[in-house]
């Protein structure tokens, strides 16, 4: 089968990557049934997942996926076997696509791209059925399916509907099956097999990836992700305030055990809150813009009116937009509000009899309130409790932490030293729990710089 042909092609690379799967699976020559009980823990805790190069990790991952392949195929073997007959390697490459997304979430897209390049070099040999560059073509089909969205003529389950769409795109663009065959047998069996493959990947990969680290020299010139973004792929690319906090807590021992595994219902509830906040902000921004246009029609506007507009109408909406988090539309609203705020203050500053110090004070307070993390922390009904805020801050990127420290320096420099000491306690707790804070060294250096000099 194509599955085992690729395994043979990568065999000569195995000496560069220590094998991490259970010994009784070594030397397997066919897709025989394999019991996975206990094996996920053994693989995830293997020391071979430390100090890898991106290429050796790619080799190890391909070997794991291929040698444990039969474990999920054993479920409804007739269906999965039929899919493999029509579409060899489709499900395995779907699993690798999920794996790359999880790697990008933890380590960043640059490192994930290095591993993807190795996957391509190891798997994209000429294949009798699929032709050249099959891995890249499967990835393109998956991306196309996600752009199109879930299939409309599939089961009610949203994720299964997406896998029907992926199956359609794979059959159309990778394996070139024409109707009527592609409408019936292969489509159903491939969609079902993709579903089983995803369930296996989602059970297998998160704990394994949480234990991976690289030889520093192998990624010395590559930018790493420094924000913690959870362990699974259940999250939006740009989460709002409530969803982001659940993401921080997922699989994170800095938070209580009961908070570490948010349910899908909790995630949907958090998204609903974020969406409701965004919609309310959009309505109020529309009303504000209408009011601002009315002011612009007047020949003269008193400075006090502009200051009141900036301080009591625009600035509160800016703070709310900032507190919404990374939601794309919220960031656009913030840009619009920031421009309005600046226009008001600049107009006031050009006046001959304006309260300049009052305008300057507004700008000073602006830095703290407009920092997204600070705004989330201080917003009404914040999901981040006071006892959690340093642990939550530790999950943010180096850039976001720099913004918090800069805002703290302008508001109250004494906050920096206190925050640093509490961050060190979070680091100690993480070490005790054997949890890696992303970008820990960079974050510690940042705190030291701000503590010693007030700014970099």
NORZI-V415814 format. One record per backbone hydrogen bond with DSSP energy under -1.0 kcal/mol. NH is the residue of the N-H (numbers start at 1). CO is the residue of the C=O. E is the energy in kcal/mol with one decimal. If there is no record, write none. Layout:
nh,co,e
NH,CO,E
NH,CO,E
This chain:
nh,co,e
5,1,-1.9
6,2,-2.2
7,3,-1.3
8,4,-2.0
9,5,-1.8
10,6,-1.7
13,10,-1.6
14,11,-1.5
16,13,-1.8
17,14,-1.4
25,22,-1.8
26,23,-1.5
28,25,-1.6
32,30,-2.0
39,36,-2.2
42,38,-1.5
43,39,-2.6
44,40,-2.6
45,41,-2.0
46,43,-1.4
49,46,-1.6
50,47,-1.7
52,213,-1.9
57,53,-2.3
58,54,-1.8
59,55,-2.1
60,56,-2.5
61,57,-2.8
62,58,-2.3
63,59,-2.1
64,60,-2.4
65,61,-2.8
66,62,-2.3
67,63,-2.7
68,64,-1.9
71,68,-1.3
73,69,-1.4
74,70,-1.7
75,72,-1.1
80,76,-2.1
81,77,-2.7
82,78,-1.9
83,79,-2.2
84,80,-2.1
85,81,-1.9
86,82,-2.1
87,83,-3.2
90,87,-1.6
93,89,-2.4
94,90,-1.7
95,91,-2.2
96,92,-2.0
97,93,-2.0
98,94,-2.0
99,95,-2.4
100,96,-2.4
101,97,-1.8
102,98,-2.1
103,99,-2.3
104,100,-2.6
105,101,-1.9
106,102,-1.8
107,103,-3.6
108,104,-1.2
112,108,-1.9
113,109,-2.1
114,110,-1.3
115,111,-1.7
116,112,-2.4
117,113,-2.2
118,114,-1.5
119,115,-2.3
120,116,-2.6
121,117,-2.3
122,118,-2.1
123,119,-2.0
124,120,-2.5
125,123,-1.9
131,127,-2.0
137,133,-1.7
138,134,-2.7
139,135,-2.4
140,136,-2.1
141,137,-2.1
142,138,-2.3
143,139,-2.4
144,140,-2.4
145,141,-2.3
146,142,-2.1
147,143,-1.7
148,144,-1.9
149,145,-2.0
151,161,-2.1
161,157,-2.2
162,158,-1.6
163,159,-1.9
164,160,-2.0
165,161,-1.7
166,162,-2.5
167,163,-2.5
168,164,-2.4
169,165,-2.3
170,166,-2.7
171,167,-2.7
172,168,-2.0
173,169,-2.9
174,170,-2.1
175,170,-2.3
177,171,-1.9
182,178,-1.1
183,180,-1.0
184,181,-1.5
188,184,-2.0
189,185,-2.2
190,186,-2.8
191,187,-2.4
192,188,-2.4
193,189,-2.2
194,190,-2.7
195,191,-1.8
196,192,-2.2
197,193,-2.8
198,194,-2.4
199,195,-2.4
200,196,-2.2
201,197,-2.5
202,198,-3.1
203,199,-1.4
204,200,-2.3
205,201,-2.8
208,204,-1.1
209,205,-3.3
210,206,-1.8
211,208,-1.2
212,209,-1.2
213,49,-1.9
215,52,-2.8
218,215,-1.8
222,219,-1.6
225,107,-2.1
228,395,-2.7
241,324,-1.1
244,240,-2.8
245,241,-1.5
246,242,-1.5
247,243,-2.2
248,244,-2.3
249,245,-1.5
250,246,-1.3
251,260,-3.0
252,249,-2.1
255,252,-1.9
259,256,-1.5
260,257,-1.1
267,263,-2.0
268,264,-2.5
269,265,-2.3
270,266,-2.3
271,267,-2.4
272,268,-2.1
273,269,-1.9
274,270,-2.3
275,271,-2.9
276,272,-2.3
277,273,-2.4
278,274,-2.3
279,275,-2.4
280,276,-2.2
281,277,-2.3
282,278,-2.3
283,279,-1.9
284,280,-2.0
285,281,-2.6
286,282,-2.0
287,283,-1.8
288,284,-2.2
289,285,-2.5
290,286,-1.7
291,287,-1.9
292,288,-2.6
293,289,-2.3
294,290,-1.5
295,291,-1.7
296,292,-1.9
298,295,-1.5
306,302,-1.7
307,303,-2.7
308,304,-2.3
309,305,-2.4
310,306,-2.7
311,307,-3.0
312,308,-2.9
313,309,-1.4
314,309,-2.8
315,310,-2.7
317,313,-1.0
318,314,-2.3
319,315,-2.4
320,316,-1.9
321,317,-2.5
322,318,-2.5
323,319,-2.1
325,322,-1.3
326,239,-1.7
331,327,-1.9
332,328,-1.6
333,329,-2.3
334,330,-2.2
335,331,-1.8
336,332,-2.1
337,333,-2.8
338,334,-2.6
339,335,-2.1
340,336,-2.0
341,337,-2.8
342,338,-2.6
343,339,-2.2
344,340,-2.3
345,341,-2.2
346,342,-2.8
347,343,-2.2
348,344,-2.1
349,345,-2.5
350,346,-1.3
351,348,-1.3
356,354,-1.8
359,355,-1.7
360,356,-2.5
361,357,-2.4
362,358,-1.7
363,359,-1.5
364,360,-1.8
365,361,-2.2
366,362,-1.4
367,363,-1.0
369,365,-1.8
370,366,-2.6
375,371,-2.9
376,372,-2.3
377,373,-2.3
378,374,-2.0
379,375,-1.1
382,379,-1.3
388,385,-1.2
392,388,-2.8
393,389,-2.1
394,390,-2.2
396,393,-1.7
401,397,-2.4
402,398,-2.4
403,399,-1.8
404,400,-1.9
405,401,-2.5
406,402,-2.4
407,403,-2.2
408,404,-2.3
409,405,-2.4
410,406,-1.6
411,407,-1.8
412,408,-3.2
415,412,-2.3
416,413,-1.3
418,414,-1.4
419,415,-2.7
420,416,-2.5
421,417,-2.1
422,418,-1.9
423,419,-2.4
424,420,-2.2
425,421,-1.4
426,422,-1.8
427,423,-2.2
428,424,-2.2
429,425,-2.3
430,426,-2.4
431,427,-2.3
432,428,-2.2
433,429,-2.0
435,430,-3.2
440,437,-1.6
443,439,-2.4
444,440,-2.6
445,441,-2.3
446,442,-2.1
447,443,-2.3
448,444,-2.3
449,445,-2.3
450,446,-2.3
451,447,-2.4
452,448,-2.3
453,449,-2.2
454,450,-1.4
